[in-house]
């Protein structure tokens, strides 16, 4: 791998690890110092490696340079000494350059876990938590995050800074959460990771690689939780199962030209069987205890979608899971998705009656679903639904899918 590819790759994999360790060492009020040291480390890498070539172990080189830069900073910065001396966790005198900057695998894992629970603090809004998670936990830059949210850089920059300031105002401690804190906050943590994954899976961004990166990062963070005995909970495993099942169909979801391929048209041979098996493993792990979370039910729905056969049994299972999901945590989109399963088990006319009760007139998926349900017996109504969906759709990919449906109906009418 050349430097121009290697450094961005290492930035994605190593930046957040070193930042987490330094934030854990310095405390919440000095996040920017940790980020500056790590950014400077990567700048040194790009300059040095361009002249001297790539070292044999690039990650180890980064760790060594980050440690040295941190020690140099501690030695020369008197302001930092006076402000942070009381907060340094290791209680090492700051005039001693041998402050223990522990970049062992175990401390990296512990620091990242502490950072997950810090970033996913309910003192910030969901949007702010996700932006901060992308920035601090996943190493995404402002440009990438603004791309993911189809927002401008200034808005994202302000959102991240406000989120950091809020954590400082609340004096949130970066520390491994206690059992009681895990119980209290795990739902917020899982929700943030779930939203992060959803932003990738249903992304409005046109950047396909970024979309898959978001999903991969959400899975990495969930695996970090699973790797710690205190956060290896049934609902954590259920979330991992859900993400494995969805990710297994990534390759089949998009055509070479970037167009979305709907579930019914996907090439099953492109589904990743290894990810499906991993999903089944995590789903099995999630069944211990008495917890039934929305992630369990959504993982169950996603599991049945890995079975391509269009059987009544399959759709009955899916409908039953949707029924339970609506009882557990109602949302209009879940209710809308349920109506498709209802059309497969009962009839399209029953499904239309249920869907129309929802009246989601600002949602293109609502009109697309109605268009599909009407298509078999009232093409005029179906066309009207698809045309409204086309007006509301925001992304080119969605617009292309709807346009194809309109073309099919027009061809049908002309024959």
N, C-alpha and C positions, 0 to 999 in steps of 0.2 A: 504494500500500500504506500503510495507516494505521500510526501508531507502535506500536500494541499488537500488530500483526502483523510490522512491519518490524524491531523490536528483537530479538525472538526469532529471526527469520530471520538477521539479521546476527550474532547471538550464535553461531548454528550455523556460519556461513561464515567469520567473521572472528576469533572468540575464539581458536581454536586456532592461527591464523597468528601473532597477536601474542604469545601465550604461548610458542610455539616460538622466536620470535626472541629474546624476553627470557630464556628459559631457556638458550638457546644463548649469550647474552651473559653471564649471571650464573653459570652452572654448576649442577650437579645439586643442590647443597646449598641452593639458594635458589629452588626451584620455587615454594614458597608465596608468596614476595614477588612473583614474576612474575604468579602468578594473582591476587593481591590488587590489583596495579596495573591489570590488565586488567578485573577485576570492577568496580573503582572507575570505570574509563573508561566502562563500560556504564551504571553508575548515573548518572554525569554526563549521558550521552546521554539517558536516560529523563527526567531532571529538566529539562535545558535544552531539549530538543526539545518537551516538553509546553508550555513557555512561549513559546519563540521560533519554533517550527515546525521541520520537518525540513530540514536543510541540503541544498544541491543535490547534493553528493556525500557521502552518509552514511559510506561506508567511509573516504574520505580524512579526514573529520572525526575519526573514531575513531582513525586512525593518528596524526594531529597531537596529539590530546589524550593518547593513550598515551605518545607521545614526551615531551611536556611533563611529564606526571605522573612518568615515569621520571627525567627530569632533576631535577625538584624533589625526588624521593625521594633521589637520589644526593647532592644538595647538603645536605639537612637531616639525613640520618640518619648520625650519626657511628659508630654501632655497625655499620651496613652498610659504611661506609668501611673500618673496621679489619678486618672479617671477609672482605670480598669483594675488597678492593683487589688482593690477589695473584692473584685468580682471573679478574678481568675480562679477556676475551680481547683487547680492543683496546688494552690497556696505556695507556689514557688516564688522566691524573691525575684522581682522583675529585672534587677540588675545582674541576675545570674542568667547568662545566655543559654544555659542548659535546661530551659523550660521543656517539660516533656510533651512533645507534640506527637501523639500516638496515632500513627496511621496504619495500625494493624487491622486485619480483616474484622476482628471482633469489635474494635472500637469504632471502625467505620460503620458497621452494622448498628451498633448501639446509638451512635450519633445520628444516623439517618432516621432511626426509629424515633428518637427524641425530637428531631426536626419535623417529622410527619405530624406528630401530635401538637407541635408548636404552630406550624403553618395552618393546620386544620382546626384552628380555634374559632368557636362560634362568635367571638367578638367581631369578626369580620364577616361580610356577606359571602354567599356562595361564589359569586363571580370573583370577588377579591381573593378568596381562598384558592380558587383554581388558578388564577393568574400568578399568585405567589408560589403555588406548588409547581407550576410549570417553570418558573424562574429559578427558585431556590432548590427544589428537589429534583428537577429534571434537566436543569442547565439550558433552558430555552432562552434565547435573547428576546429583546423587546420587539424586533421586527417579526420574528417567528410567531410570537404570541398574538401580535396584532393581526397577522395573517390568519391564524387559527380562529380568531373571533370576528374576522372581517371588520376590524375596527382600526382607527388610526393610531399611530405610534404614541402620540401625545396622551391620548385617553388611557392606553395601557400603562404608560410610564407613570402617570398620576395615580392610577389604580393600585399599582404595585407599591409605590411609595407611601400612599395613604394606609395600605394594609400593614406595612412595616411600622409606620408611626403608631398605628392603633395597638400593635403588639407591644411596642415600647411604653405607650401610655398606660396600658393595663399591667405593665411590668411582668409579662409572661415569662416564666422560667423555662429555659431549654434544659430539659432533664428527662431521663427515662421515666415514663409515667408509672405511677403506682397502680395496683390492681383496681382500686376504687376509681382512679382517674380514667383507666382504660374502660371500665364499665360505663362511666359517665360520658366519655367522648368517642368511643369506638364508632357509634352510629354516624357522627359528624365526619370522622376520618374516612369511613367507608363511602359515605355519600359523596365526599369530595373526589375520591378516587373513581367512583362510579361516573360522576359527571365529567371527569377528565377523560375517561374511556369513551363515554357517549359523544363528547366533542370530537373525538377522533373517528368513531364509527359512523356517526351521522353528521360528519363535518360539513359546514357550509363553505369551507375553504376549497379552493381549486387545486391546492398542493397535495397531491396524492401521497407523496413520501412523508410529508409532515403528518398527515392523517394517521398513517400506520405507526409513525414514531410516537404519537400521543397514546395510542393503544398499547404499544410496547412498554411505554413508561408507566402507564397505569398498572399493567401486569407486573412489572418489576417491583413497584411499590407494594402491591398486594402480596407478592412472594416474600418480600421483606417482613411483612406482618406475619405470614404463615411460618416463617423461619424462627420467630420468637415465640417461646411456649406460652407467654402471657397474652399474646394477640392472635395465636393460632386457634381461632374460635370457629364454630360452625358457620356463622354468617360470613366470615372472611373466606373460608373455603368455598362457600356458595358463590360469592362474588367472583372468585378465581375461576370456578367452573363455568359460570356465565360468560366470562371474557374468553375462555378457551374455545367454547362452542361457537361464539360469534366470530372470533378470529380465524377459526378453521375454514371459513368460507370467503375470506378476504380475496384470494386469487380469483375466485369464481364470480365475485360481485361486480367486477369492473372489466370492460372490454379494453382492447389495446388503445383505442382512441379516447379512452377515459369515460365512455358512457356506462351508466349503471345497468347491470343485468339483473332483472327481477328474479326473485327466488324460484319461481316456476320454470324459468328459462335457464337456470344455472347448470353448468356441466359438473355433474357430481364427481367425476374423476379428478377434478381440480380441488376438491375439498381435502383439507389436510387431516388425514386419519390419525396422525400422531397427536395433534392438538385435540381431536375429538376424544381419544383415549385418555389424555391427560384431564380433560374436562370431566369425564366419567369418574376418574380417580378422585378428583376434588369434590365432585358431587356426592360420592360415597362418603368421603371424609366429613362432609357437611351434615350428614344425617345423624351424627352423635348428639345426644342431649335432646332437650325439648324445644329448642329454638326453631321458629319458622319465620323467616324474614322474607321481605320482598325479593331478595337475591335468590333464595331457595326456589321461589315460584318462577321467577324469570329464568333461572338456570334450567328448570324443568321444561319450560316452554322452548328455550333455545335447544335443549337436548332433543326434543321431538322434531325440531326442524333439521336435525342432522340425519333424520330418517327420511329419505326422499319419497318412498312409496306414499301415494295419496290415499290412505285408507281411512275409513270411518273411525276406527279405533284411535288412530293418531290424532284426528281432529277433535274427538271426544275428550281425550286427555288434555289437549291444548285448551279447549273451551273450559274444562273443569278448573284448570290452573288459572286461567284468566278470571273466572268467577271468584276464586279465592283471593286473587290479587286485588280485585276491585273492593272486596270486603276489607282486606288488610290495609290497603293504601290506595284510595280512589284517585284516579287522575283521568281527565277527559281523553288523553291519548291512549291510555290503557283500555278505556271503554271503547274507543274507536277500533283499536287493534282486535279487540274481542269480537266485534261484529263480523270480521272476516271469518274467524273460526266458526261463528254462529251460522254463517252462510254455507259452510262446508258440512255442518252437522244437521241443520234444519233446512232452511231454504233462503234463497236470495231475497225474496220479498219480506220475510221476517227480519232478515239482517238490515234491509233498507229502512224498515220501520224503526228499528232500534237505533240505527245510525242517525237518522233524521232528528230523533229526539235530542241528540247531542248539540245540534245547531252550531257546529264549529266553523262559522262563516269566515273566519280569518285564516283558515288553515288549508293549504293546498292538498294535503293528504286526505282531508275529509271529502273534498270534491273528487279527487282521484279514485277513492274507494267507491263512492257512489257511482261514478262513471263506470267502473268495472262491474259493479253489481247490476246496473241497469242494462249493460251492453247486450246481454242475451235476449232481452225481450222488449226493450224500448230504446232504439238507437238514437232517436231524436233527443230524449231526455239525457241519455248517456253523453252525447256530444256536448250538450249544454253544460253538464257537470265538468267535463274535461276542459272546455274552453275557460270556465271560471278558474279551474285549477291552474291552467297555464298563465292566467293573469296574475295569480298570487305567488307562483313559484319563483324563488329567488336565485337558484343556482342553474347554470347551463345544463348540468347533468339531469336535474329534475325536469327542466323544460323539454329536454330531448325525449325523455321517457313519455311525457304527456303528449308531445307532438306525434310520437309514433302511434300511440293509442288512437288519436284523432284520425291519423292516416288510415289505420286499419278499419275504423268505423266508416269512413268515407268510401273506402273500397267496397265494403260490405253493402253499403247503400246503393252503390252504382251497379251492383250485379243483380 
